[in-house]
Amino acid sequence: MDSLLTGGLAEDVMHVYSTNGVSVDESVDVTRFPFACANSDHLVGLAKGTEGMIGLSRAQIALPTQLSFKLNIAHLSKLLITTPLIINPVSTAPISSQGDHSDEYFINVKSIKVGGKFVSNFNPSSLSISKKGVGRTKISTITPYTVLHSAIYKALVKEFVTKAKALKAKQVKSVAPFGACFDPKTIRNSKTGLAVPDIDLVLHSSRVVIWRIYGHNSMVKVKRNVMCLGFVDGGCFNANNFHCYRRPSNGGQPP
């Protein structure tokens, strides 16, 4: 859930290291880096050992923007060539002014496939941003599970269950908030987690570039003998029809 916090803004020197992916190249001091102190209660629910949070949005005080400005380097959003980021022309922040763009990140998903088959029975326009800023696929680090517009959710789950049963997976009673759950003993393991149907987000019109979600990231363990598809029904009136995220493991617990 989004929350609004108030506090004093301070500045300090941040020491960072650059790397070529193999070894550390050099260290750089970023002066006058803005930060704020907040009550530790806001760390509840985060990973053990977490001492703070860093903003990765398009906002002016977020880490990517500050590093780009201070170090005179390209902004993160301009470095993602394979999966370009889309700007929502309408702000999705709790408080904004007319004409503000969204500080969040969106990607251009054209269609969805489950087990190699395109998911149908929903309006593809739901994946596009409307004039009111509704739609498109948002990458969220605060939404624990993938939230879908109701029409997209029902079509995807139906196809997933059909494909999973074809792989001999036994469906069991669903556990809220999920709509498709299975007995993990009937699903074999693979290098990418449980061997369930892959979910592909098809990017661009070429249908060549995909973001593939394997069982390791699509399935959630909710009970000892129950694994569920980690997608939830967001209803028909979400601010954004499709929130996509990257989950760190398949052992997460439902909220």
C-alpha positions as CSV (number, residue, x, y, z in Angstrom):
1,M,0.0,0.0,0.0
2,D,1.3,3.5,-0.9
3,S,1.9,5.8,2.1
4,L,2.9,9.4,2.5
5,L,5.7,10.3,4.9
6,T,7.0,13.7,6.1
7,G,10.4,14.5,7.4
8,G,13.4,16.7,7.1
9,L,15.6,16.4,4.0
10,A,19.3,16.3,4.6
11,E,22.5,15.9,2.5
12,D,25.6,13.9,2.8
13,V,28.4,12.4,0.8
14,M,27.7,8.9,-0.7
15,H,30.7,6.7,-1.6
16,V,30.0,4.4,-4.5
17,Y,32.0,1.9,-6.6
18,S,31.8,1.3,-10.3
19,T,32.3,-2.1,-11.9
20,N,32.6,-3.7,-15.3
21,G,30.7,-6.8,-14.1
22,V,33.9,-8.6,-13.2
23,S,36.0,-6.4,-10.9
24,V,35.7,-3.0,-9.2
25,D,37.0,-0.2,-11.4
26,E,37.1,2.8,-9.2
27,S,35.3,4.6,-6.3
28,V,33.5,7.9,-6.6
29,D,32.2,10.3,-4.0
30,V,28.7,11.7,-4.7
31,T,28.4,15.0,-2.9
32,R,25.3,16.6,-1.5
33,F,23.3,13.3,-1.9
34,P,19.8,13.9,-0.5
35,F,18.3,11.6,2.2
36,A,15.8,11.6,5.0
37,C,15.4,9.8,8.3
38,A,12.2,8.0,9.1
39,N,10.8,5.9,11.9
40,S,12.0,2.3,11.9
41,D,8.4,1.2,11.9
42,H,8.4,1.7,8.2
43,L,10.9,-1.2,7.8
44,V,8.3,-3.7,9.1
45,G,7.7,-6.4,6.5
46,L,11.0,-5.9,4.7
47,A,13.9,-8.4,4.6
48,K,15.8,-9.0,7.8
49,G,18.7,-6.6,8.3
50,T,17.2,-3.9,6.1
51,E,18.2,-0.4,7.5
52,G,16.7,1.8,4.9
53,M,15.1,2.2,1.4
54,I,16.3,3.7,-1.9
55,G,14.0,5.2,-4.4
56,L,14.5,3.9,-7.9
57,S,11.7,5.8,-9.7
58,R,12.0,8.7,-12.2
59,A,11.6,11.3,-9.4
60,Q,14.2,14.0,-9.1
61,I,15.5,12.8,-5.7
62,A,15.6,9.1,-6.6
63,L,18.9,7.3,-6.8
64,P,19.1,6.9,-10.7
65,T,18.3,10.6,-11.3
66,Q,20.8,11.7,-8.7
67,L,23.6,9.5,-10.0
68,S,22.9,10.6,-13.6
69,F,23.0,14.3,-12.6
70,K,26.0,14.1,-10.2
71,L,28.2,11.8,-12.3
72,N,27.1,13.0,-15.7
73,I,26.0,9.5,-16.9
74,A,23.0,8.3,-18.8
75,H,19.8,7.7,-16.8
76,L,18.9,4.1,-16.0
77,S,15.8,4.3,-18.2
78,K,17.9,5.1,-21.2
79,L,20.3,2.1,-20.7
80,L,17.5,-0.5,-21.1
81,I,17.6,-1.0,-24.9
82,T,16.1,-4.5,-25.0
83,T,13.2,-3.6,-22.8
84,P,12.6,0.2,-23.2
85,L,10.6,1.8,-20.4
86,I,7.4,3.7,-21.2
87,I,6.4,7.0,-19.6
88,N,2.8,7.2,-18.4
89,P,1.7,10.8,-19.3
90,V,-0.6,10.9,-16.2
91,S,0.9,10.8,-12.7
92,T,-0.1,7.8,-10.5
93,A,1.2,9.3,-7.3
94,P,-1.2,9.9,-4.4
95,I,-0.6,13.6,-4.7
96,S,0.2,15.3,-8.0
97,S,-0.5,18.3,-10.2
98,Q,-2.2,18.4,-13.5
99,G,0.2,17.7,-16.3
100,D,2.6,15.7,-14.1
101,H,4.0,12.5,-15.7
102,S,4.2,9.3,-13.6
103,D,7.5,8.6,-11.8
104,E,6.9,4.9,-12.1
105,Y,8.2,2.5,-14.7
106,F,6.1,0.9,-17.4
107,I,6.9,-1.6,-20.1
108,N,5.2,-2.2,-23.4
109,V,3.5,-5.6,-23.2
110,K,1.6,-6.5,-26.4
111,S,0.2,-9.9,-25.4
112,I,0.6,-12.8,-23.0
113,K,1.4,-16.5,-23.6
114,V,1.0,-19.4,-21.3
115,G,2.8,-22.6,-22.2
116,G,3.5,-21.2,-25.7
117,K,-0.2,-20.4,-26.4
118,F,-1.5,-16.8,-26.6
119,V,-4.0,-15.9,-23.9
120,S,-7.2,-14.6,-25.5
121,N,-10.7,-13.7,-24.3
122,F,-9.7,-10.2,-23.1
123,N,-9.5,-6.8,-24.8
124,P,-5.8,-6.2,-25.8
125,S,-6.4,-2.5,-25.4
126,S,-6.3,-3.2,-21.6
127,L,-2.5,-3.4,-22.0
128,S,-2.2,0.1,-23.4
129,I,-2.2,3.4,-21.5
130,S,-5.5,5.4,-22.0
131,K,-5.7,9.2,-22.0
132,K,-6.6,9.0,-18.3
133,G,-3.4,7.1,-17.6
134,V,-5.1,3.8,-17.1
135,G,-3.5,0.6,-18.4
136,R,-0.1,-0.6,-19.4
137,T,2.3,-2.9,-17.5
138,K,3.8,-1.3,-14.4
139,I,6.9,-2.7,-12.7
140,S,6.4,-2.6,-9.0
141,T,8.7,-3.4,-6.1
142,I,6.0,-2.8,-3.4
143,T,3.3,-5.1,-4.8
144,P,4.1,-8.6,-3.5
145,Y,2.2,-10.5,-6.3
146,T,1.4,-9.8,-9.9
147,V,-2.0,-8.0,-10.0
148,L,-4.1,-8.3,-13.1
149,H,-7.2,-6.7,-14.5
150,S,-10.1,-9.1,-13.8
151,A,-10.6,-10.0,-17.5
152,I,-6.9,-10.7,-18.1
153,Y,-6.6,-12.6,-14.8
154,K,-9.5,-15.0,-15.6
155,A,-8.3,-15.7,-19.1
156,L,-4.7,-16.3,-17.9
157,V,-5.7,-18.5,-15.0
158,K,-8.0,-20.6,-17.2
159,E,-5.2,-21.3,-19.7
160,F,-2.6,-21.9,-16.9
161,V,-4.9,-24.5,-15.2
162,T,-5.5,-26.3,-18.5
163,K,-1.8,-26.5,-19.4
164,A,-0.9,-27.5,-15.8
165,K,-3.4,-30.3,-15.8
166,A,-2.0,-31.5,-19.1
167,L,1.3,-31.9,-17.2
168,K,-0.4,-34.1,-14.6
169,A,-0.5,-31.4,-12.0
170,K,-3.3,-31.9,-9.5
171,Q,-5.4,-28.9,-8.7
172,V,-6.5,-28.4,-5.1
173,K,-8.8,-25.9,-3.3
174,S,-7.6,-22.4,-3.8
175,V,-6.1,-20.4,-0.9
176,A,-7.0,-16.6,-0.9
177,P,-5.9,-14.4,-2.5
178,F,-4.9,-16.8,-5.2
179,G,-7.2,-18.5,-7.7
180,A,-5.2,-21.5,-8.9
181,C,-3.5,-23.9,-6.5
182,F,-1.9,-27.3,-6.9
183,D,-0.4,-30.2,-5.0
184,P,3.4,-29.8,-5.4
185,K,3.9,-33.6,-5.1
186,T,2.2,-33.9,-8.5
187,I,4.6,-31.4,-10.1
188,R,8.2,-32.3,-11.0
189,N,11.1,-30.0,-10.2
190,S,13.3,-28.4,-12.8
191,K,16.3,-26.0,-12.9
192,T,13.8,-23.2,-13.1
193,G,11.6,-24.3,-10.2
194,L,8.4,-26.3,-10.4
195,A,7.8,-27.5,-13.9
196,V,4.6,-25.6,-14.6
197,P,3.6,-23.8,-17.8
198,D,5.9,-20.8,-18.6
199,I,4.2,-17.4,-18.7
200,D,5.6,-15.1,-21.4
201,L,5.1,-11.3,-21.6
202,V,5.4,-10.6,-25.3
203,L,7.1,-7.2,-25.7
204,H,6.9,-5.1,-28.9
205,S,4.9,-6.0,-32.0
206,S,7.6,-8.3,-33.4
207,R,6.6,-11.1,-30.9
208,V,10.3,-11.9,-30.7
209,V,11.2,-10.2,-27.4
210,I,9.6,-11.9,-24.4
211,W,9.9,-11.7,-20.6
212,R,9.6,-15.3,-19.5
213,I,8.3,-16.1,-16.0
214,Y,9.3,-19.6,-14.9
215,G,7.8,-21.7,-12.1
216,H,10.5,-20.4,-9.7
217,N,8.9,-16.9,-9.9
218,S,5.3,-17.7,-10.8
219,M,4.5,-20.1,-7.9
220,V,4.0,-19.4,-4.2
221,K,4.2,-21.8,-1.3
222,V,1.2,-21.1,0.9
223,K,1.0,-24.4,2.8
224,R,3.1,-27.5,3.2
225,N,1.3,-29.3,0.4
226,V,-0.1,-26.3,-1.5
227,M,1.6,-24.2,-4.2
228,C,-0.4,-21.4,-5.9
229,L,0.0,-19.3,-9.0
230,G,1.2,-16.0,-7.7
231,F,-1.2,-13.8,-9.6
232,V,-4.2,-12.1,-8.1
233,D,-7.4,-10.6,-9.4
234,G,-7.2,-6.8,-9.1
235,G,-10.8,-6.2,-10.2
236,C,-12.0,-4.0,-13.1
237,F,-11.1,-0.5,-11.9
238,N,-7.4,-0.6,-11.0
239,A,-5.4,2.5,-11.7
240,N,-3.2,0.2,-13.8
241,N,-4.5,-2.9,-15.4
242,F,-1.4,-5.0,-15.2
243,H,1.3,-4.7,-12.5
244,C,4.4,-6.8,-13.3
245,Y,7.1,-7.5,-10.7
246,R,10.1,-9.7,-10.1
247,R,9.7,-11.9,-7.1
248,P,12.9,-12.9,-5.2
249,S,11.9,-16.5,-4.5
250,N,9.2,-19.1,-4.7
251,G,8.9,-19.3,-0.9
252,G,7.0,-16.1,-0.3
253,Q,3.9,-15.9,1.9
254,P,0.6,-14.3,1.0
255,P,-0.1,-10.9,2.6
